[in-house]
Amino acid sequence: MSIFNRKHFYPIGIDLGTNSIKIAQLYLDNGKLEICDAAMILKPLDLEAGTGRWQRWAAGEIKKTISSGHFKNDKVVAGIISDELYIDHIKLRKVEESELEESVRENMKTKLPYDATNAMLKYIALPSNNPKELNIVVIAAEKLKVERHLAILEEAKVEIAGMSVWPFAMSRTFTKFFARREADKNKVALLLDVGHRHSDIVITRHEDLFFARSVKHGLEDIKENGSCDILISEINACVRYFENMHKADRISRIMFLSGSCADINVCRALASLGKEMEVVTQVGDCLEAIRPNPTKRLSFERRGSTIDWSVAFGLSLTE
């Protein structure tokens, strides 16, 4: 067989959340993305996320799921739980690139909820309206929490290829599945992932991440309140902040990353918001975008799914 026809298997993406674990692996077959396998494991209600008991449960479920599924290797890229990330957007005086990390760390000293020396930082420097300043997206995680995640993976007996975070995973999935045309590369999109008790918001231009924020308001809160008003208010606040920081860019697309059976109340609320902003609003089901072979057995039921696989898929696509 020609080397050009060989399948290329990406790492297994592990989206470790407070309510569930999503595991997915993609592969390339003659240049076409396919799904190797995917599975979701719900956390038992009596298990508190972050505890030692939860760690042992997560490690056991990851090990069992990968070994019993149709995954092709045990190389994994894992994501850090949304609640354990600190994300901030700051302005800094323009400095030499060699001085930028120190400047970012100094700025974050009084903002992080833990000692900055115990933080793992990732930052993105973006142009500002002021040529003497930089807009910085800062993503931080406490080293202790990252080490806990690594311990789970080590106990699961998998090969750790890397770790990533949901803003990059969501942006990567969007770019790969929903922004493939040349014209899409210059358009700014707002991405929304609504989870159990939180919602993740990303503003990106193709692979250029502009903004990310996790809001403590999810599907269960919407059901309890009977409306999406709080979520829409949070999205509007993110839009205003982005437009103030990046006056030359305008959002032209809103995408609700969800399964094919997306929550109808969220869809209606986003449609109204899109109409008000005069932008296109869509539901982005990455599972549907990849169109898995209906005869292929997967470790979950895909018909009528409400599951959003964007983070797990985006983690798998990390190399």
Secondary structure, DSSP 4 states (H G I P E B T S, - for coil): --GGG--EEEEEEEEE-SSEEEEEEEEEETTEEEEEEEEEEEPPTT--TTSHHHHHHHHHHHHHHHHHSS-S--EEEEEPPGGGEEEEEEEEE---HHHHHHHHHHHHTTTSSS-GGGEEEEEEEEE-SSTTEEEEEEEEEEHHHHHHHHHHHHHTT-EEEEEE-HHHHHHHHHHHHH--SGGGGG-EEEEEEE-SS-EEEEEEETTEEEEEEEES--HHHHHHHTSSHHHHHHHHHHHHHHHHH-TT--EEEEEEE--SS--HHHHHHHHHHHHHHT-EEEEE-HHHHH---TTS--SS--TT-----HHHHHHHT--
